[in-house]
Amino acid sequence: MPKCDNCDKLIAKKSTILECNTCSKTVHATQACTRLTSKQLAALRNTENLEWTCEVCRRETPRQRSFVIQEEEEEDDEELLLTQGTDSRSNAMKKLLSDISFEVKKAVKKEIGSVNEALSSCCQKMDGIMDTLATISGKIKELENKNTYLTNQNKHLELKIDAMEQYIGNLEQKQLNNTFEVAGVPEIKDENTEIILNTLAMKLNIVKKRNNHS
């Protein structure tokens, strides 16, 4: 198992390492062993065919085919110095990515605008439907109130009719209590009570008693 040329510790099989392209020195791919920033290490991991040169070889060989310079003042800024041609390709790639990003944002904004318009139209239609439903609900409530009122009026009238029928029945009963009918006696208009009684007495074979003083 190899050792790290910087910290002299064993390098595990699954550990990420960097190998100097000049002296083949092998170190842990960490900030402590490479003296690189986290962004520079990320750039090395994510870029294919990007060679790394250790700090000793950079001091001894100023001009190299490919190397990384560590930032001393601004650790957060990433500076990778590559050979001519690589810079131009990188710039072209950056411009292409920028153009693609711009077009994508433009298309997304356009689609979002269309979606917002559709949603706004749907909201307006929903508002109209809700207003119509509210109007219909109000009319239904009004009709229900009228129906309740008419039902109550109908019950009240039915009670009045029942009372009047009862009153008429009582009147008819009273009239029947003061009258009687005799079969076979013809009806005479404006008939006299005495004549009626005499006629009734004759029918019943009743002799009228004479007054003792007569």
Secondary structure, DSSP 8 states (H G I E B T S, - for coil): --B-TTT--B--TTS-EEEBTTT--EEESSHHHH---HHHHHHHHHSTT--B--HHHHHH-SS-SS-----SS-TTS------TTHHHHHHHHHHHHHHHHHHHHHHHHHHHHHHHHHHHHHHHHHHHHHHHHHHHHHHHHHHHHHHHHHHHHHHHHHHHHHHHHHHHHHHHHHHHHT----TT----TT--HHHHHHHHHHHTT------TT-
